[in-house]
């Protein structure tokens, strides 16, 4: 009965989302704003604002202006790129602007097609610029109400998954208490540690997206432990990183609702929950919690649209 009800709960809540290539609520990527990750960020920002940005100060101001604009248009969050996740924790705070400004100016000159001079930034210089701008983006996101989304765990074949340990970013979480962070993929394989982060850090939420498909039993076990450990309003059972084909989203949803139903049914069998209490928890994890985190103004059955 719980499994059937969860299916009805979730599909009623989100059936109005745009279909085909627009079936997700919008998020953006750090690389769209961080020239330390991609020089294309220069082109995008200058095209959007209709003016050049040639200094570090003007660039950070332009990023702040655009993030506020996109938030007003309905963008909900920014996902950190994997290189940032592995390097950002190395500093407890951003480097001084006076140290990074010359690096930015060199990068800007290299971006200028009419300027053929200047040496490319070294890997260390590129990292310093990238991390400085990542700190700025995280700070601004908190100011304008955007959620910072963090990948964790598996990064692809022949890549060191330890570099995407969510615990690496605990100093960053603590440095920006006004910025809300959402840890994707349950923090897998560090699901228990992720639970402790969400319990002790008020600005950290946990999202089980992809975790159900990655390792079904691990995701279910994590959810069961989190119901003991983590404030329930900080657990999101499904949603995020299911894109390209709608079949991916629906397939992941099937596994997600099965895991939620089994975790709650186990507690009902043990006498820890009534059916009404279990259904209340399901509603929270599948609808109320993401609605609250992202400030969505919708009710079950509403058509959700964005510009």
SELUM-41461 format. One record per residue: residue in three letters; y, z, x of N, C-alpha, C in turn. Coordinates in nm, 2 decimals. Each point is the difference from the previous one (the first is absolute). Example, Ala and Ser with C-alpha at 12.3 -4.5 7.8 and 13.67 -1.06 7.14 Angstrom:
2
r  ny  nz  nx  cay  caz  cax  cy  cz  cx
Ala  -0.57  0.78  1.32  0.12  0.00  -0.09  0.12  0.00  0.09
Ser  0.11  -0.07  -0.04  0.11  0.00  0.09  0.11  0.08  -0.08
//
This chain:
307
r  ny  nz  nx  cay  caz  cax  cy  cz  cx
Unk  -0.12  0.00  0.08  0.12  0.00  -0.08  0.13  0.00  0.09
Unk  -0.01  0.07  0.11  0.12  0.01  0.08  0.02  -0.14  0.06
Unk  -0.11  -0.07  0.05  0.02  -0.13  0.06  0.06  -0.10  -0.09
Unk  -0.04  0.00  -0.13  0.05  -0.09  -0.10  0.15  0.03  -0.02
Unk  0.03  0.13  -0.01  0.14  0.04  -0.03  0.09  -0.04  0.12
Unk  -0.05  0.02  0.12  0.09  -0.03  0.11  0.03  -0.15  0.01
Unk  -0.10  -0.08  -0.04  0.02  -0.15  -0.01  0.11  -0.02  -0.10
Unk  0.00  0.06  -0.11  0.10  -0.02  -0.11  0.14  0.05  0.05
Unk  0.00  0.12  0.07  0.12  0.06  0.05  0.07  -0.10  0.09
Unk  -0.07  -0.04  0.10  0.06  -0.08  0.10  0.05  -0.14  -0.05
Unk  -0.09  -0.07  -0.07  0.04  -0.13  -0.04  0.11  0.00  -0.11
Unk  0.00  0.10  -0.08  0.11  0.01  -0.10  0.14  0.02  0.08
Unk  -0.01  0.08  0.10  0.12  0.04  0.07  0.07  -0.12  0.07
Unk  -0.09  -0.09  0.06  0.06  -0.10  0.09  -0.03  -0.14  -0.05
Unk  -0.04  -0.02  -0.12  -0.04  -0.14  -0.04  0.13  -0.09  -0.01
Unk  0.12  0.06  -0.01  0.12  -0.08  -0.01  0.05  -0.05  0.13
Unk  -0.06  0.03  0.12  0.05  -0.05  0.12  -0.01  -0.15  0.01
Unk  0.10  -0.06  0.07  -0.01  -0.15  0.01  -0.13  -0.04  0.07
Unk  -0.05  -0.12  -0.04  -0.13  -0.04  0.04  0.01  -0.09  0.13
Unk  -0.11  -0.06  0.04  -0.01  -0.10  0.11  0.06  0.07  0.12
Unk  0.10  -0.07  0.07  0.04  0.05  0.13  0.11  0.11  -0.01
Unk  0.02  0.05  -0.12  0.10  0.10  -0.02  -0.06  0.12  -0.07
Unk  -0.13  0.03  0.02  -0.06  0.11  -0.08  0.02  0.13  0.07
Unk  0.07  0.01  0.11  0.03  0.13  0.06  0.14  0.04  -0.02
Unk  0.03  0.13  0.00  0.13  0.05  0.01  0.05  -0.03  0.14
Unk  0.13  -0.02  0.02  0.04  -0.06  0.13  0.02  0.11  0.11
Unk  -0.05  -0.03  0.12  0.03  0.07  0.12  0.04  -0.10  0.11
Unk  0.06  0.05  0.10  0.04  -0.09  0.11  -0.06  0.05  0.13
Unk  0.02  -0.08  0.10  -0.07  0.04  0.13  0.11  0.03  0.10
Unk  -0.03  0.09  0.09  0.09  0.04  0.11  0.05  -0.11  0.08
Unk  -0.09  -0.10  0.03  0.04  -0.11  0.08  0.11  -0.09  -0.06
Unk  0.02  0.01  -0.13  0.11  -0.07  -0.06  0.14  0.05  0.04
Unk  0.00  0.13  0.06  0.13  0.06  0.03  0.00  0.04  0.15
Unk  -0.11  0.00  0.07  0.00  0.05  0.13  -0.01  -0.11  0.11
Unk  0.11  -0.03  0.06  -0.01  -0.11  0.10  -0.08  0.04  0.12
Unk  -0.03  0.13  0.02  -0.09  0.04  0.11  -0.15  -0.05  -0.03
Unk  -0.02  -0.03  -0.13  -0.14  -0.05  -0.04  0.00  -0.15  -0.01
Unk  0.11  -0.06  -0.06  0.01  -0.14  -0.02  0.14  -0.05  0.01
Unk  0.02  -0.10  0.08  0.14  -0.06  0.01  0.04  -0.07  -0.13
Unk  -0.09  -0.02  -0.09  0.03  -0.07  -0.13  0.08  0.10  -0.08
Unk  0.00  0.13  0.03  0.08  0.09  -0.08  0.15  -0.03  0.01
Unk  0.04  -0.05  0.12  0.14  -0.05  0.02  0.03  -0.10  -0.11
Unk  -0.08  -0.10  -0.01  0.02  -0.12  -0.09  0.01  0.05  -0.14
Unk  -0.09  0.09  -0.04  -0.01  0.04  -0.14  0.12  0.09  -0.04
Unk  0.04  0.09  0.09  0.11  0.09  -0.03  0.13  -0.08  -0.01
Unk  0.02  -0.09  0.10  0.13  -0.07  0.00  0.01  -0.10  -0.11
Unk  -0.12  -0.06  -0.04  0.01  -0.09  -0.12  0.02  0.08  -0.13
Unk  -0.05  0.12  -0.01  0.02  0.08  -0.12  0.14  0.04  -0.02
Unk  0.06  0.05  0.11  0.14  0.05  0.00  0.10  -0.11  0.02
Unk  -0.03  -0.11  0.05  0.09  -0.11  0.02  0.10  0.03  0.12
Unk  -0.04  0.08  0.09  0.08  0.03  0.12  -0.09  0.03  0.12
Unk  0.05  -0.02  0.12  -0.08  0.03  0.12  0.01  0.15  0.03
Unk  -0.10  0.05  0.07  -0.01  0.14  0.04  -0.02  -0.01  0.15
Unk  0.09  0.05  0.08  -0.01  -0.02  0.15  0.00  0.13  0.07
Unk  0.02  0.12  -0.06  -0.01  0.13  0.06  -0.10  0.08  -0.07
Unk  -0.05  0.10  0.08  -0.10  0.09  -0.06  0.06  0.08  -0.12
Unk  0.12  0.04  0.01  0.06  0.08  -0.11  0.01  -0.09  -0.13
Unk  0.05  -0.12  0.02  0.01  -0.09  -0.12  -0.14  -0.04  -0.05
Unk  -0.10  -0.01  0.08  -0.13  -0.03  -0.05  -0.06  0.11  -0.08
Unk  0.01  0.12  0.05  -0.05  0.12  -0.08  0.08  0.01  -0.13
Unk  0.13  -0.03  0.00  0.08  0.00  -0.12  -0.05  -0.11  -0.10
Unk  -0.04  -0.11  0.06  -0.05  -0.11  -0.09  -0.13  0.03  -0.06
Unk  -0.09  0.07  0.08  -0.13  0.04  -0.06  0.02  0.10  -0.11
Unk  0.10  0.10  0.02  0.02  0.09  -0.11  0.05  -0.07  -0.12
Unk  0.09  -0.09  0.01  0.06  -0.08  -0.11  -0.11  -0.07  -0.08
Unk  -0.09  -0.07  0.08  -0.11  -0.08  -0.07  -0.10  0.09  -0.06
Unk  -0.04  0.11  0.06  -0.10  0.09  -0.06  0.05  0.06  -0.13
Unk  0.13  0.04  0.00  0.06  0.04  -0.13  0.00  -0.11  -0.10
Unk  0.03  -0.12  0.04  0.00  -0.11  -0.10  -0.14  -0.03  -0.05
Unk  -0.10  0.00  0.09  -0.14  -0.03  -0.05  -0.05  0.11  -0.09
Unk  0.03  0.13  0.04  -0.04  0.11  -0.09  0.06  -0.02  -0.14
Unk  0.12  -0.04  -0.01  0.06  -0.02  -0.13  -0.06  -0.12  -0.08
Unk  -0.06  -0.09  0.08  -0.07  -0.12  -0.07  -0.14  0.03  -0.03
Unk  -0.05  0.12  0.03  -0.14  0.04  -0.04  -0.10  0.02  0.11
Unk  0.04  -0.03  0.13  -0.09  0.03  0.10  -0.03  0.15  0.01
Unk  -0.13  0.03  0.03  -0.04  0.14  -0.01  -0.02  0.07  0.14
Unk  -0.05  -0.08  0.09  -0.03  0.06  0.13  0.00  -0.10  0.12
Unk  -0.01  0.05  0.12  -0.01  -0.07  0.12  -0.13  0.04  0.07
Unk  -0.08  -0.10  0.04  -0.12  0.04  0.08  0.03  -0.02  0.15
Unk  -0.03  0.11  0.07  0.01  0.00  0.14  -0.10  -0.10  0.06
Unk  0.04  -0.07  0.11  -0.09  -0.09  0.07  -0.09  0.08  0.09
Unk  -0.12  -0.05  0.03  -0.10  0.08  0.08  0.05  0.03  0.14
Unk  0.07  -0.10  0.07  0.06  0.04  0.13  0.09  0.12  0.00
Unk  0.08  0.01  -0.10  0.09  0.11  -0.01  -0.08  0.13  -0.02
Unk  -0.10  0.00  -0.08  -0.08  0.12  -0.02  -0.06  0.06  0.13
Unk  -0.04  -0.09  0.09  -0.06  0.05  0.12  0.10  0.04  0.10
Unk  0.12  -0.04  0.00  0.10  0.03  0.10  0.10  0.10  -0.04
Unk  0.04  0.01  -0.13  0.11  0.08  -0.05  -0.02  0.15  0.03
Unk  -0.13  0.05  -0.01  -0.01  0.15  0.02  0.03  0.04  0.14
Unk  0.01  -0.09  0.10  0.02  0.03  0.14  0.14  0.07  0.02
Unk  0.09  -0.01  -0.10  0.13  0.06  0.01  0.02  0.08  -0.12
Unk  0.06  0.13  0.02  0.02  0.08  -0.12  0.13  -0.04  -0.07
Unk  0.08  -0.08  0.06  0.12  -0.06  -0.07  0.03  -0.13  0.07
Unk  0.09  -0.07  -0.07  0.03  -0.13  0.06  0.08  0.01  0.13
Unk  -0.01  -0.10  0.08  0.08  -0.01  0.13  0.14  -0.01  -0.03
Unk  0.09  0.03  0.09  0.14  0.00  -0.02  0.04  -0.15  -0.02
Unk  0.10  -0.01  -0.09  0.05  -0.14  -0.03  0.06  -0.06  0.12
Unk  0.06  0.07  0.09  0.06  -0.05  0.12  -0.11  -0.07  0.09
Unk  -0.12  0.05  0.00  -0.11  -0.05  0.08  -0.06  -0.13  -0.06
Unk  0.00  0.00  -0.14  -0.06  -0.11  -0.07  0.09  -0.12  -0.02
Unk  0.13  0.03  -0.01  0.10  -0.11  -0.03  -0.01  -0.11  0.09
Unk  -0.01  0.02  0.14  -0.01  -0.12  0.08  -0.12  -0.08  -0.02
Unk  -0.11  0.06  -0.04  -0.13  -0.07  -0.03  0.02  -0.08  -0.12
Unk  0.07  0.05  -0.10  0.02  -0.07  -0.13  0.09  -0.13  0.03
Unk  0.11  0.02  0.08  0.09  -0.11  0.04  -0.08  -0.11  0.07
Unk  -0.09  0.04  0.09  -0.08  -0.11  0.07  -0.09  -0.07  -0.10
Unk  -0.06  0.07  -0.09  -0.08  -0.06  -0.11  0.08  -0.09  -0.08
Unk  0.12  0.04  -0.04  0.09  -0.08  -0.08  0.03  -0.13  0.07
Unk  0.03  0.01  0.13  0.04  -0.12  0.08  -0.12  -0.10  0.01
Unk  -0.12  0.06  0.01  -0.12  -0.09  0.00  -0.02  -0.07  -0.13
Unk  0.04  0.07  -0.11  -0.02  -0.06  -0.13  0.10  -0.11  -0.02
Unk  0.11  0.00  0.06  0.11  -0.10  -0.01  -0.05  -0.13  0.06
Unk  -0.02  -0.10  -0.08  -0.05  -0.13  0.05  0.09  -0.06  0.10
Unk  0.13  0.03  -0.01  0.09  -0.07  0.09  0.01  0.07  0.14
Unk  -0.07  0.12  0.01  0.00  0.07  0.12  -0.13  -0.01  0.07
Unk  -0.01  -0.07  0.11  -0.13  -0.02  0.06  -0.03  0.10  0.12
Unk  0.10  0.09  0.02  -0.01  0.09  0.12  -0.06  0.13  -0.04
Unk  -0.03  0.09  0.10  -0.05  0.13  -0.03  -0.15  0.01  0.01
Unk  -0.05  0.11  0.05  -0.14  0.02  0.02  -0.06  0.07  -0.13
Unk  -0.12  -0.03  -0.04  -0.06  0.07  -0.11  -0.02  0.14  0.02
Unk  0.00  0.08  -0.10  -0.02  0.14  0.01  -0.15  0.03  0.06
Unk  -0.01  0.10  0.08  -0.13  0.04  0.05  -0.07  0.07  -0.11
Unk  -0.14  0.01  0.01  -0.07  0.08  -0.11  0.06  0.14  -0.02
Unk  0.03  0.07  0.10  0.06  0.13  -0.01  0.13  0.00  -0.07
Unk  0.09  -0.10  0.03  0.13  -0.01  -0.07  -0.02  -0.04  -0.14
Unk  -0.10  -0.09  -0.03  -0.03  -0.04  -0.14  -0.04  0.12  -0.08
Unk  -0.08  0.08  0.06  -0.05  0.12  -0.07  0.12  0.10  -0.03
Unk  0.08  0.01  0.10  0.12  0.09  -0.02  0.09  -0.04  -0.12
Unk  0.02  -0.13  0.00  0.09  -0.06  -0.11  -0.07  0.01  -0.13
Unk  -0.13  -0.03  0.00  -0.08  0.01  -0.13  0.00  0.14  -0.05
Unk  -0.02  0.10  0.08  -0.01  0.14  -0.05  0.13  0.05  -0.04
Unk  0.11  -0.04  0.07  0.13  0.04  -0.05  0.03  -0.05  -0.14
Unk  -0.03  -0.12  -0.02  0.03  -0.06  -0.13  -0.10  0.05  -0.11
Unk  -0.12  0.03  0.04  -0.09  0.06  -0.09  0.05  0.14  -0.05
Unk  0.05  0.08  0.09  0.06  0.13  -0.04  0.11  -0.02  -0.09
Unk  0.09  -0.10  0.02  0.11  -0.03  -0.08  -0.05  -0.04  -0.14
Unk  -0.10  -0.09  -0.01  -0.05  -0.04  -0.13  -0.06  0.11  -0.08
Unk  -0.08  0.09  0.07  -0.05  0.12  -0.07  0.11  0.09  -0.05
Unk  0.10  0.02  0.08  0.11  0.09  -0.05  0.07  -0.07  -0.12
Unk  0.03  -0.12  0.01  0.07  -0.07  -0.11  -0.08  -0.01  -0.12
Unk  -0.13  -0.02  0.01  -0.09  0.00  -0.11  0.01  0.13  -0.08
Unk  0.00  0.11  0.07  0.02  0.13  -0.07  0.13  0.01  -0.07
Unk  0.10  -0.06  0.05  0.14  0.01  -0.06  0.01  -0.09  -0.12
Unk  -0.07  -0.11  -0.01  0.01  -0.09  -0.11  -0.11  0.01  -0.10
Unk  -0.10  0.09  0.03  -0.11  0.02  -0.10  -0.12  -0.09  0.02
Unk  -0.02  -0.06  0.11  -0.12  -0.08  0.03  -0.11  0.08  0.06
Unk  -0.12  -0.02  -0.04  -0.12  0.06  0.06  -0.04  -0.07  0.13
Unk  -0.03  0.08  0.10  -0.06  -0.06  0.12  -0.15  0.00  -0.01
Unk  -0.06  -0.12  0.02  -0.15  -0.01  -0.02  -0.06  -0.01  0.14
Unk  -0.11  0.07  0.02  -0.06  0.01  0.13  -0.15  -0.04  -0.01
Unk  -0.03  -0.10  0.08  -0.14  -0.04  0.01  -0.07  0.11  0.08
Unk  -0.13  0.01  -0.02  -0.08  0.09  0.08  -0.14  -0.05  0.03
Unk  -0.06  0.03  0.11  -0.14  -0.03  0.02  -0.03  -0.14  0.05
Unk  -0.10  -0.06  -0.06  -0.05  -0.14  0.04  0.12  -0.10  0.02
Unk  0.00  -0.07  0.11  0.11  -0.09  0.03  -0.06  -0.14  0.02
Unk  -0.13  -0.02  -0.01  -0.06  -0.13  0.02  -0.10  0.01  0.12
Unk  -0.08  -0.10  0.01  -0.10  0.00  0.10  0.05  0.00  0.14
Unk  -0.06  0.08  0.09  0.04  0.01  0.14  0.14  0.06  0.02
Unk  0.04  0.08  -0.09  0.12  0.07  0.01  -0.02  0.15  -0.01
Unk  0.07  0.07  0.08  -0.02  0.15  0.01  0.06  0.07  -0.12
Unk  -0.09  0.04  -0.09  0.05  0.06  -0.13  0.06  0.14  0.03
Unk  -0.02  0.06  0.11  0.06  0.13  0.03  0.15  -0.01  0.01
Unk  0.05  -0.12  0.03  0.15  -0.01  0.00  0.06  0.01  -0.14
Unk  -0.08  -0.01  -0.10  0.05  0.01  -0.14  -0.04  0.13  -0.06
Unk  -0.01  0.10  0.08  -0.03  0.13  -0.06  0.12  0.06  -0.06
Unk  0.00  0.03  -0.13  0.12  0.04  -0.07  0.06  0.13  0.06
Unk  -0.08  0.08  0.06  0.05  0.13  0.06  0.10  -0.03  0.12
Unk  -0.01  -0.12  0.05  0.10  -0.04  0.11  0.14  0.00  -0.05
Unk  0.02  -0.01  -0.13  0.14  -0.01  -0.05  0.04  0.13  -0.06
Unk  -0.07  0.11  0.02  0.05  0.13  -0.06  0.14  0.03  0.06
Unk  0.03  -0.02  0.13  0.13  0.03  0.04  0.11  -0.08  -0.07
Unk  -0.03  -0.13  -0.04  0.09  -0.08  -0.07  0.02  0.05  -0.14
Unk  -0.11  0.04  -0.07  0.01  0.06  -0.13  0.09  0.12  0.00
Unk  -0.01  0.08  0.10  0.08  0.12  0.01  0.14  -0.03  0.03
Unk  0.02  -0.11  0.07  0.14  -0.03  0.05  0.09  -0.05  -0.12
Unk  -0.07  -0.06  -0.10  0.07  -0.06  -0.11  -0.05  0.07  -0.14
Unk  0.04  0.12  -0.02  -0.05  0.07  -0.12  0.05  -0.06  -0.13
Unk  0.11  -0.08  0.00  0.05  -0.06  -0.12  -0.06  -0.14  -0.03
Unk  -0.08  -0.05  0.09  -0.07  -0.12  -0.02  -0.14  0.02  -0.05
Unk  -0.04  -0.07  -0.10  -0.14  0.01  -0.05  -0.09  -0.10  0.06
Unk  -0.12  0.05  0.04  -0.10  -0.08  0.07  -0.12  -0.01  -0.08
Unk  -0.06  -0.12  -0.01  -0.13  -0.01  -0.06  -0.10  -0.05  0.10
Unk  -0.11  0.08  0.02  -0.10  -0.04  0.09  -0.11  -0.08  -0.07
Unk  -0.02  -0.12  0.04  -0.09  -0.09  -0.06  -0.15  0.02  0.05
Unk  -0.09  -0.04  -0.08  -0.14  -0.01  0.03  -0.06  0.14  0.03
Unk  0.06  0.10  -0.07  -0.05  0.14  0.01  0.01  0.06  0.13
Unk  0.07  -0.07  0.10  -0.01  0.05  0.14  -0.13  -0.02  0.07
Unk  -0.09  -0.08  -0.06  -0.13  -0.02  0.05  0.00  -0.05  0.14
Unk  -0.09  0.06  0.09  -0.11  0.09  -0.03  0.04  0.15  0.00
Unk  0.13  0.02  0.02  0.05  0.14  0.01  0.04  0.06  -0.14
Unk  -0.09  -0.01  -0.10  0.04  0.03  -0.14  0.02  0.15  -0.01
Unk  -0.07  0.08  0.07  0.02  0.15  -0.01  0.14  0.04  0.06
Unk  0.03  -0.06  0.12  0.12  0.02  0.06  0.12  -0.05  -0.08
Unk  -0.02  -0.11  -0.07  0.10  -0.05  -0.09  0.03  0.09  -0.11
Unk  -0.10  0.06  -0.05  0.01  0.10  -0.11  0.09  0.12  0.05
Unk  -0.02  0.04  0.12  0.08  0.11  0.05  0.14  -0.04  0.02
Unk  0.03  -0.12  0.04  0.13  -0.05  0.01  0.07  0.00  -0.13
Unk  -0.06  -0.05  -0.11  0.06  0.00  -0.13  0.02  0.14  -0.05
Unk  -0.09  0.09  0.03  0.02  0.14  -0.04  0.12  0.07  0.06
Unk  0.02  -0.02  0.13  0.10  0.07  0.08  0.13  -0.07  0.01
Unk  0.01  -0.13  -0.02  0.12  -0.07  0.01  0.05  -0.05  -0.14
Unk  0.10  0.05  -0.05  0.05  -0.04  -0.14  0.03  -0.14  -0.02
Unk  0.03  -0.08  0.11  0.04  -0.13  -0.01  -0.11  -0.11  0.03
Unk  -0.12  0.05  -0.01  -0.12  -0.09  0.03  -0.09  -0.01  -0.12
Unk  -0.03  -0.12  -0.05  -0.09  -0.03  -0.11  -0.12  -0.07  0.06
Unk  -0.11  0.00  -0.07  -0.12  -0.07  0.04  -0.04  -0.10  -0.10
Unk  -0.04  -0.12  0.05  -0.04  -0.11  -0.09  -0.14  -0.05  0.05
Unk  -0.09  0.00  -0.10  -0.14  -0.04  0.03  -0.02  -0.15  0.00
Unk  0.11  -0.08  -0.01  -0.02  -0.15  0.00  -0.08  -0.04  0.11
Unk  -0.09  -0.10  -0.03  -0.10  -0.06  0.10  -0.11  0.10  0.04
Unk  0.03  0.13  0.00  -0.10  0.09  0.05  -0.13  -0.01  -0.09
Unk  0.01  -0.02  -0.13  -0.12  -0.02  -0.08  -0.09  -0.12  0.04
Unk  0.07  -0.10  0.04  -0.08  -0.12  0.05  -0.04  0.01  0.14
Unk  0.08  0.07  0.08  -0.04  0.02  0.15  -0.12  0.08  0.01
Unk  -0.01  0.12  -0.07  -0.11  0.09  0.01  0.00  0.08  -0.13
Unk  -0.08  -0.04  -0.09  0.00  0.05  -0.13  -0.03  0.15  0.00
Unk  -0.10  0.05  0.07  -0.04  0.14  0.00  0.11  0.08  0.07
Unk  0.05  -0.05  0.11  0.11  0.08  0.07  0.12  0.02  -0.09
Unk  0.04  -0.11  -0.08  0.11  0.01  -0.09  -0.03  0.11  -0.11
Unk  -0.12  -0.01  -0.05  -0.03  0.10  -0.11  0.00  0.14  0.05
Unk  -0.06  0.02  0.12  0.00  0.13  0.06  0.14  0.05  0.03
Unk  0.08  -0.09  0.05  0.14  0.04  0.03  0.07  0.04  -0.13
Unk  -0.02  -0.07  -0.11  0.07  0.03  -0.12  -0.05  0.14  -0.05
Unk  -0.13  0.03  0.01  -0.06  0.12  -0.04  0.07  0.12  0.08
Unk  0.01  -0.02  0.13  0.06  0.11  0.08  0.15  0.01  -0.03
Unk  0.07  -0.11  -0.02  0.14  0.01  -0.03  0.03  0.07  -0.13
Unk  -0.09  -0.01  -0.09  0.03  0.07  -0.13  0.00  0.15  0.02
Unk  -0.07  0.05  0.11  0.01  0.14  0.04  0.12  0.03  0.08
Unk  0.04  -0.09  0.09  0.09  0.02  0.11  0.14  -0.04  -0.03
Unk  0.02  -0.12  -0.06  0.13  -0.07  -0.01  0.06  0.02  -0.14
Unk  0.13  0.02  0.00  0.07  0.00  -0.14  -0.03  -0.13  -0.07
Unk  -0.05  0.01  -0.12  -0.05  -0.12  -0.07  0.10  -0.10  -0.02
Unk  0.13  0.04  0.00  0.11  -0.10  -0.02  0.02  -0.09  0.12
Unk  -0.07  0.03  0.11  0.02  -0.08  0.12  -0.12  -0.09  0.03
Unk  -0.09  -0.01  -0.09  -0.12  -0.09  0.01  0.02  -0.12  -0.08
Unk  -0.01  -0.12  0.06  0.00  -0.13  -0.07  -0.13  -0.06  0.01
Unk  -0.08  -0.02  -0.11  -0.14  -0.04  0.01  -0.01  -0.15  0.03
Unk  0.10  -0.08  -0.03  -0.02  -0.15  0.01  0.14  -0.06  0.00
Unk  0.01  -0.11  0.08  0.12  -0.08  0.00  0.06  -0.02  0.13
Unk  0.02  -0.13  0.04  0.06  -0.03  0.13  -0.10  -0.08  0.08
Unk  0.06  -0.10  0.08  -0.08  -0.08  0.09  -0.12  -0.08  -0.07
Unk  0.02  -0.03  -0.13  -0.10  -0.09  -0.06  0.08  -0.12  -0.04
Unk  -0.01  -0.10  0.08  0.09  -0.12  -0.03  -0.08  -0.13  0.04
Unk  0.07  -0.10  0.00  -0.05  -0.14  0.02  -0.07  -0.05  -0.13
Unk  -0.11  0.07  -0.04  -0.07  -0.04  -0.12  -0.01  0.11  -0.09
Unk  0.02  -0.02  -0.13  -0.01  0.10  -0.10  -0.14  0.06  -0.01
Unk  -0.10  -0.08  0.04  -0.14  0.05  0.00  -0.01  0.12  0.10
Unk  0.07  0.00  0.11  0.00  0.11  0.09  0.04  0.13  -0.07
Unk  0.11  -0.01  -0.08  0.06  0.11  -0.07  -0.10  0.06  -0.10
Unk  -0.05  -0.09  -0.08  -0.10  0.04  -0.11  -0.12  0.06  0.06
Unk  -0.06  -0.06  0.11  -0.12  0.05  0.06  0.02  0.14  0.06
Unk  0.12  0.02  0.06  0.03  0.13  0.06  0.02  0.10  -0.11
Unk  0.05  -0.04  -0.11  0.03  0.09  -0.11  -0.14  0.05  -0.06
Unk  -0.10  -0.09  -0.01  -0.13  0.04  -0.05  -0.05  0.11  0.09
Unk  0.00  -0.01  0.13  -0.05  0.10  0.09  0.08  0.13  -0.02
Unk  0.14  -0.02  -0.01  0.09  0.12  -0.01  -0.03  0.08  -0.12
Unk  -0.01  -0.06  -0.11  -0.02  0.07  -0.12  -0.14  0.07  -0.01
Unk  -0.10  -0.07  0.06  -0.13  0.06  0.02  0.00  0.13  0.08
Unk  0.07  -0.01  0.11  0.01  0.12  0.09  0.08  0.12  -0.07
Unk  0.11  -0.04  -0.07  0.07  0.11  -0.07  -0.08  0.06  -0.10
Unk  -0.07  -0.08  -0.08  -0.08  0.05  -0.11  -0.11  0.09  0.05
Unk  -0.07  -0.04  0.11  -0.11  0.07  0.06  0.05  0.14  0.06
Unk  0.12  -0.01  0.06  0.05  0.13  0.06  0.04  0.10  -0.11
Unk  0.06  -0.05  -0.11  0.03  0.09  -0.11  -0.12  0.04  -0.08
Unk  -0.09  -0.09  -0.02  -0.12  0.04  -0.07  -0.08  0.11  0.07
Unk  0.00  -0.01  0.14  -0.07  0.10  0.08  0.06  0.14  -0.03
Unk  0.13  0.01  -0.01  0.07  0.13  -0.03  -0.03  0.04  -0.14
Unk  -0.01  -0.09  -0.09  -0.03  0.04  -0.14  -0.14  0.06  0.00
Unk  -0.10  -0.06  0.07  -0.13  0.05  0.00  -0.01  0.14  0.06
Unk  0.09  0.02  0.10  0.00  0.13  0.07  0.08  0.11  -0.09
Unk  0.05  -0.05  -0.11  0.08  0.10  -0.08  0.14  0.02  0.05
Unk  0.05  -0.08  0.09  0.13  0.02  0.05  0.11  -0.07  -0.08
Unk  -0.04  -0.10  -0.08  0.10  -0.07  -0.08  -0.06  -0.02  -0.14
Unk  0.09  0.00  -0.10  -0.04  -0.06  -0.13  0.03  -0.15  0.00
Unk  -0.05  -0.06  -0.10  0.02  -0.15  -0.01  0.15  -0.03  -0.01
Unk  0.07  0.08  -0.08  0.15  -0.02  -0.01  0.07  0.02  0.13
Unk  -0.04  0.10  0.08  0.06  0.02  0.13  -0.03  -0.11  0.09
Unk  -0.12  -0.05  0.00  -0.04  -0.11  0.08  0.08  -0.13  -0.03
Unk  0.02  -0.02  -0.13  0.08  -0.12  -0.04  0.14  0.01  0.04
Unk  0.06  0.13  0.00  0.13  0.02  0.04  0.02  -0.03  0.15
Unk  -0.10  0.04  0.08  0.01  -0.03  0.14  -0.01  -0.15  0.03
Unk  -0.09  -0.07  -0.08  -0.01  -0.14  0.02  0.13  -0.07  -0.04
Unk  0.07  0.04  -0.10  0.13  -0.06  -0.04  0.10  0.02  0.12
Unk  0.00  0.12  0.05  0.09  0.03  0.11  -0.02  -0.09  0.12
Unk  -0.13  -0.01  0.04  -0.03  -0.07  0.13  0.01  -0.15  -0.02
Unk  -0.02  -0.05  -0.12  0.01  -0.14  -0.02  0.13  -0.05  -0.05
Unk  0.08  0.08  -0.06  0.13  -0.04  -0.06  0.12  0.09  0.03
Unk  -0.01  0.12  -0.03  0.12  0.09  0.01  0.04  0.02  0.14
Unk  -0.09  0.02  0.09  0.04  0.02  0.14  0.07  -0.12  0.07
Unk  -0.06  -0.12  -0.01  0.08  -0.11  0.06  0.13  -0.03  -0.08
Unk  0.00  0.03  -0.13  0.13  -0.02  -0.07  0.10  0.10  0.05
Unk  -0.04  0.12  0.03  0.10  0.10  0.04  0.04  -0.03  0.15
Unk  -0.09  -0.03  0.09  0.03  -0.03  0.13  0.10  -0.11  0.02
Unk  -0.02  -0.11  -0.08  0.08  -0.12  0.01  0.12  0.00  -0.10
Unk  0.01  0.10  -0.08  0.11  0.00  -0.10  -0.01  -0.11  -0.10
Unk  -0.12  -0.03  -0.04  -0.02  -0.11  -0.10  0.04  0.05  -0.14
Unk  0.07  -0.09  -0.07  0.04  0.03  -0.14  -0.09  -0.08  -0.09
Unk  -0.12  0.05  -0.03  -0.09  -0.07  -0.08  -0.10  0.10  -0.07
Unk  -0.05  -0.05  -0.11  -0.10  0.07  -0.07  -0.12  -0.08  -0.02
Unk  -0.12  0.05  -0.03  -0.12  -0.08  -0.03  0.03  -0.11  -0.10
Unk  -0.04  -0.12  0.03  0.02  -0.11  -0.09  0.13  -0.08  0.03
Unk  0.09  0.06  0.08  0.13  -0.07  0.02  -0.02  -0.12  0.09
Unk  0.09  -0.10  -0.02  0.00  -0.11  0.09  0.09  0.04  0.12
Unk  -0.06  -0.01  0.12  0.08  0.04  0.12  0.05  -0.12  0.07
Unk  0.13  -0.02  0.02  0.05  -0.11  0.06  0.10  0.04  0.11
Unk  0.03  -0.10  0.09  0.10  0.03  0.10  0.07  -0.13  0.04
Unk  0.11  0.00  0.06  0.08  -0.12  0.04  -0.07  -0.07  0.11
//
